[in-house]
């Protein structure tokens, strides 16, 4: 299932709009915090707005999202998010991409992808201590 051309979330929740306002005023680490919040809540937001096409399965769609994020580069994730979540990503100026991706990737590294899916590509090395 290809998710790269799908709009998966048609709204921007109030907590993300507030985070974007804070970011634009340099509160809470700017757009890094926004990327962190979006990554942490991405599946929940998609699930809340989900209209599964005929013949598609919600679990398949979730797996496709998680698999894509696990394998994609930062540029591919950025481009996909701007297509999949246009109202959310309209809150992030393109010039803040690197800061946003830093926060998004922190969730991948610290908690597994979107807090539910462990990813090998982005996982931090395990300490032997």
Secondary structure as the mmCIF struct_conf table of DSSP 4:
data_model
#
loop_
_struct_conf.conf_type_id
_struct_conf.id
_struct_conf.beg_label_comp_id
_struct_conf.beg_label_asym_id
_struct_conf.beg_label_seq_id
_struct_conf.end_label_comp_id
_struct_conf.end_label_asym_id
_struct_conf.end_label_seq_id
TURN_TY1_P TURN_TY1_P1 UNK A 4 UNK A 5
HELX_RH_AL_P HELX_RH_AL_P1 UNK A 14 UNK A 24
TURN_TY1_P TURN_TY1_P2 UNK A 25 UNK A 26
TURN_TY1_P TURN_TY1_P3 UNK A 28 UNK A 30
HELX_RH_AL_P HELX_RH_AL_P2 UNK A 31 UNK A 48
TURN_TY1_P TURN_TY1_P4 UNK A 49 UNK A 49
HELX_LH_PP_P HELX_LH_PP_P1 UNK A 52 UNK A 53
TURN_TY1_P TURN_TY1_P5 UNK A 54 UNK A 55
HELX_RH_AL_P HELX_RH_AL_P3 UNK A 58 UNK A 71
HELX_RH_AL_P HELX_RH_AL_P4 UNK A 74 UNK A 84
TURN_TY1_P TURN_TY1_P6 UNK A 85 UNK A 85
HELX_RH_AL_P HELX_RH_AL_P5 UNK A 86 UNK A 89
TURN_TY1_P TURN_TY1_P7 UNK A 90 UNK A 91
BEND BEND1 UNK A 92 UNK A 92
HELX_RH_3T_P HELX_RH_3T_P1 UNK A 94 UNK A 96
HELX_RH_AL_P HELX_RH_AL_P6 UNK A 97 UNK A 111
BEND BEND2 UNK A 112 UNK A 112
STRN STRN1 UNK A 113 UNK A 113
TURN_TY1_P TURN_TY1_P8 UNK A 114 UNK A 116
STRN STRN2 UNK A 117 UNK A 117
TURN_TY1_P TURN_TY1_P9 UNK A 120 UNK A 122
HELX_LH_PP_P HELX_LH_PP_P2 UNK A 123 UNK A 127
#
